[in-house]
Amino acid sequence: MGMGSYQADSVLAQGLGWIDEQTRAITPPIHVSSTYLRDADNQYRSGRVYARDQNPAFDQAEAVLSKLEGAHQTLLFASGMAAATAVFQALQPGDHVLAPKVMYWSLRNWLMTFAVGWGLKVELIDMSDPQAVTAALQPGKTKLVWIETPANPLWMLTDIAATAQAAHAAGALLAVDSTVSTPILTQPLALGADIVMHAATKYLNGHSDLIAGTLGTRVDSEYWQRVRKVRAQVGGTLGSFEAWLLLRGMRTLHLRVRAACASAQKIAEHFNGHPLVAEVLYPGLPGFTGHAIAKAQMKGGFGGMMSIRAKGNAAVSGEAAAIAVAAHTQLWKRATSLGGTESLIEHRASVEGVGTPAPTDLLRLSVGIEHVDDLIGDMEQALVAAHA
Ligand SMILES: Cc1ncc(COP(=O)(O)O)c(C=O)c1O
């Protein structure tokens, strides 16, 4: 059943409406076999040989994501990092790639160490500036442009359609880390991107109990076949139980994302201009740089991620105030990661270390689905306690 023209909500709630043909079960069984029977005449009519990359446990979650993203095909990976690095491993040593200066720090580290050592020519630029993108593209040499929008931890926006056009004009592909926006708010492939990536660890699964990643492609291509080979050969694939958990988590993706967006908007507006807060960074604030792009390419909300910068005073620096705020929250949990039902707070510069673009007074907030008044109240008391 393809669920043809049904909305994302219906696709998600029913996991595309698939049932297990053998048992008529509404939720799928968890396939755990690592290998498949060869027919007596030496053929594999099941189409499956070995579970490293042909596990039926992947099929339904991949099909749901392809439907949501308008993708030709989706692949599950063992983590967001396994998915993201496969995009680069499918290139060739010597290829030039552009990536943002502000992006998920661990992938930036991998690019500047392992990928550079392996021979990729990685150039980090300001992806919120279309002129910087055009100037850095080297026609014929640049093979891939990687963007993250909104981008950790400052939530800078990149115009996906404009960047796709510029990349294609130079003969490069555009890959988008859409983890923060989720397929509920943005479909990068429809805006011209070639590859969409998610750390499924975050909103897609949504319950902070699983590490997973996904890649979707707009079209089949020689490049995509290399990505498939990277997954099959390197083997960064998901376990059967994790694939099943991901599918279960996705059944409520639309509800969770909309709730987080609504609360994040209220929280951002509440603390914007607050006497103990130096700045609120949130794409949904009309005064935020990039708000117009966010409005154009994020539909139905501006995401659940924001950062606030704590104000210092004569007695306490902004950094000390920020760390003290995190120490005093009770409902907001002090932890890294994002996109779960529970709200998280973290002093981002401490996590990212040397070279971080995060100001030392910045707290990254992942807004969950608790009652928004409780979240605001807890943050209020933590801000006051931090400055006492
Ligand atoms: C935007 C973004 N991309 C990629 C990743 C990597 O995902 P994973 O932790 O599943 O490897 C993360 C994880 O924090 C992320 O926030």
The ligand as a Gaussian input file, in Angstrom:
#p B3LYP/6-31G(d) Opt

LIG

0 1
 C       22.838000      18.183000      13.115000
 C       23.494000      16.879000      13.420000
 N       24.008000      16.158000      12.426000
 C       24.595000      14.957000      12.663000
 C       24.715000      14.444000      13.936000
 C       25.384000      13.108000      14.159000
 O       24.435000      12.129000      14.495000
 P       24.801000      10.825000      15.373000
 O       25.081000      11.320000      16.765000
 O       23.589000       9.970000      15.264000
 O       26.011000      10.192000      14.764000
 C       24.202000      15.167000      15.000000
 C       24.343000      14.652000      16.379000
 O       24.355000      15.393000      17.345000
 C       23.570000      16.415000      14.739000
 O       23.063000      17.153000      15.751000

